[in-house]
Amino acid sequence: MATAATAALTLALAGCGSNTDSSHSSAMPGMDHSNTPSHSASAGAMASMPGMDTASTGNGLTAAKDGYRMTSTTSGLPSDRSADYRFTVTGPDGRPVTDFAVDQTQRMHFYAVRTDLTGFQHLHPTMAKNGTWTAPLAALQPGTWRLYASFTPNSGSGKGKHLVLSRTVKVSGMPMTTALPKASGTTTADGYTITVKGGPMAGMAHRLTTTITKDGKPVTDLQPYLDTYAHLTAFHQGDLAFAHLHPETKADGDHGGPALTFHAEFAQPGNWRLYLQFRTDGKLHTAALTLHVN
């Protein structure tokens, strides 16, 4: 049974981006399209058309929860050029929230994911005094994208409660869809080899271990990124449910690796797309992994 569970863990290479500043987006060049045009929405897109605040069995798939709401007047964005996405989080009293707790060095984590899981950005928007957040998105490929706001209120009825809210936007142009890569235990990203071990089951807490090597040698020079040596986020294939996998390895200087552990909890079975981000020599690397959860 353990062997089967481990075999279920699949790892596939996606394009990797690099950045010298962790506060900027981590786009993944080359992952936003293929040569297969799609004239109809994917299963995820059909369940989440632009601006709809749909409830879901998964996490992060509604714009409102526990009295908090993610609001925006934007339902569409241009393709192939950068654009700002502005939004506000309102509290149970209907007023914009301006007091947020710091989580992994940031008051707001913002993610953009395309419905076929080939496009991904993780960035940290800035907030104006009136509570309006601005997320500077890099160019998005055509299609439907889900945008997530991950935060913890620092006051009010939701104080100390971590929330993930999301909305969808339509990016203009002809969408091109790509199937998830097939199962593989390892992959390479920017010259690094990444191996993942673990046997997660839906609804249960498990530990995932990621090992990073280069040229056959263990990597031991990982630099801190968001108070840890790697950041891992997952999205469920089909409905794009969100799962933030919490790091167990604390950052202590520029000598992290080669093994990193994460506390993982997946709400439902199926394929999940994982995005692993780690920093070396001042550059941020992003690799995509496909994980099957029983």
N, C-alpha and C positions, 0 to 999 in steps of 0.2 A: 504493500500500500504506500509505504514511504517512497519507494522507488518510483511508483507511478506518479505520486504527487510532485516529486522532484523533476521528473521528465516533463510534467505539464508546464514547468516554468520555461518560457520561451523568450529569447532575446534576439532582437533584429536591429540591424544598423539603420539609422536614419541619418540624414545630413546633419552636420554639427556646426554650430555657430560659435564664434569667439568674440569676446568683448573685453575691453580693458577696464570697464567700470561696471560693477555689479548692480548699480542703480538703473542701468539701461536695459532695454529689451534683449531677450535671447531668442532671436528668430533663427529658424533652421533653413538655410538656403537649400533649394532643390527639393524640398519636401512638400511643397504646396500644390503640386500638380503632376500629372502624368500625360501620356498621349491619348488617354481615353476620355473623350468628352462625355458629359452626362447631361441629358436634357431633362431628367427628372431628379427630384430631391432624393437623397439617401434616406435610409430609415431614420437616422438621427435628425436629419433636416426636416422630415415630415412631421416629427414630433415637436419641433421647436422652430417655428417660423419666426421671422423678425418681430421683436417687440412683445411676443407672447409670454406671459408669466405663468408657465405651466407647472403644475405640481408633479412630483415624480416619486417613485419608490426609492430612488437613489439620493445622494447628497448633492447640494449645490445646484439643483435644477429648477429653482423657483426664485423669483425676484423678491419675494416677501417671506419672512419667517419670524415668529415670536414678536410681531409688532414692528420689526425692522424691514425696510424696503429699499431696494436699489432702483433709483429712478433715472431716466435719461430721455431726452427728446430725440436722440439719434436712433434711427432704425436701419440706416444704410450708410455705407462707406465706399469711397472710390477704390479701385483696384490699382495695383502697381505703383503706388506712391504713398508716402507716409501720411498719416492723418491723426489728429487728436480726437480721442473719445472722452467726452465729459459726462460725469454722472454724479449723483448725490445719494447718500445713505440717510434716510429719514428714520426717526425713532418712533416709539409708540405714541408720542404726542404729536406726530406729524411734522415735527421740525427737523431741519438738517442736523445730523450728528457731527460734532467737531472734536469730540474727545475720544481718542482711540488709544488703546494700549500698544506698546511696542512688542512685536513678536518677530523673533529672528532679525533684529535690528531695524525693522520697518513697521510703520503703523498701518500700511495697506499693501497686500500682495495682490497683483492683478494678472490674470491669465487670459490669453486668447487662444482658442483651439478650434480648428475647422472640423466640420462634422464627420469627415472621413479620417480624422486623427492624423493627418499629414502635416498640418500647419500648427505651430506652437510658438507662443511668445510669453515670457514671464518678465514683468517689469514692476516698477514701484512708482506709482503716480504721485503727483504733488497736489496738496489741498489748499484752496484759497480760504480766506477768513470766513467766507459765507458757507463753507462746507462742500463746495464743488471741487471734485477731483478731476484732474486732467491726466490721461494716460497717453503718452506719445507713441502710438503704434507704428512700427515699421510697415512697409508695404505689404498688404495682404493679397493673396490670390483670390480670384472670384469664387463665390460659393457662400454658404451659410456658416457663420462663426458664432460660437458661444463665448461670452465674455464674463469672467468670474471676478468677484470682489471678495477677498478673504481677509477678515478683520476681527478684532475683539473690542467691543465697547469698553471704555474706561470709566463710565458712569452710567447712571440710569438703571432701569430694570434688567438690562442685559449685561451689566458690568461683569467682566471676567468670562463671558460666554463666547466661545469662538463660533463665528458664523461665516458661511459661504453662500453668497447670493449671486445670481447670474441673469443676464439678458442675452438675446441674440440679435445679430445684425446681418444684413445681407450685403455682401461685397459685389459690386457690379461686374458684369462680364460673364462669359461662358465657363461654368465650373468644370473642372477636370478631376475625376475621382481616381483614387489609388487603393487597391486592396492592401490589408495589413500584410507585412512580410511573413513568410512561413517560419515555423519554429526553429530556433537555433540557441544553443547554450551560451554562446559567446559572440561578441562582435568587436569591431574596431571603430574608434572615433578619434579623428585627428592624430592617428598614429598610436593611440592607446588601445589596449585590449581589455575589455570589460567582461567579467564573468559574474553571474548572479546565481545564488543558491537559496533554496527555500521551498516549502511546500504549502502555500497558503490555502485556506479553505474559507469560504464565505461565512461571515458572521463570527469569526474567531480571530483572536489576536495571534499573530505569528511574527517571527523574526526573519527578515531578509538580509542576506550578507552579500555585499558587492565587493569584488576584488579587482583592482586596477593594476595592470602591468604595462610595460613598454619595452620592446625589443627583448622579450622573454624575461625581463627582470622586474621585481616588485617596485612599484612606484611609492616612494616615501617622501615626496616633496610637495604633496598637496597643500595648497594655501587656504586659509580660512575664507569661507563664503557664507555670509549670513549667519555667523557665529558657529558654523560647523564646517566639515570638510566636503560635504555634498548635500545637495537639495534634491528631493525626489517627490514628484507629483504624479498622480495616476488618474486616467479618465476611462470610463467604461465604454466599450465598443457598443454602438447602437444608441444609447440614451445620453452618453457623455457625463454620467454621474462622476462626481469629484471625490478623490481620496488623497489626502495629504499624509505622506508616510513620514513619521517623525524620526529624525536621526537620533541614535543612541551614542554616537561617537562625538565627543566634545572637541572643539578646536583648541590647539595649544601650540602656536607657532607654525612655521612653514614646513612642517614635517609630517603631514598626515598620510595615511595609507599604510600598506596597500589594501587592507580589509576595512570596510565600513559596514556598520549594522544599522538597520532601520526597524522600528516598530510598525508593523503593517496590519491594518484592519480593512477588509473589503466587504462592503455591505451585501454584495450579490455575486453569484458565480458568473463565469464567462471570461471573455478576453478583456484585459485592461491594457491600455497603452501607458507606459511609464516614461517619464522624462527625467533623466539624471543629469544634474549640472554640477561641475566641479572645476576648480581653478588651479592652474599651474603657470608659473612664470608670468603672472599678471594677466593671463588670458582665461576667459570663461568658456568651457567646453560643454556642449549639450548633446547628449545621446538619447535615442529613443529605444525603448524596449517593449516587447509584447509579452505580457504575462497572462497565463491561463489560471484562473482561480476555480477550484472545484466547489 
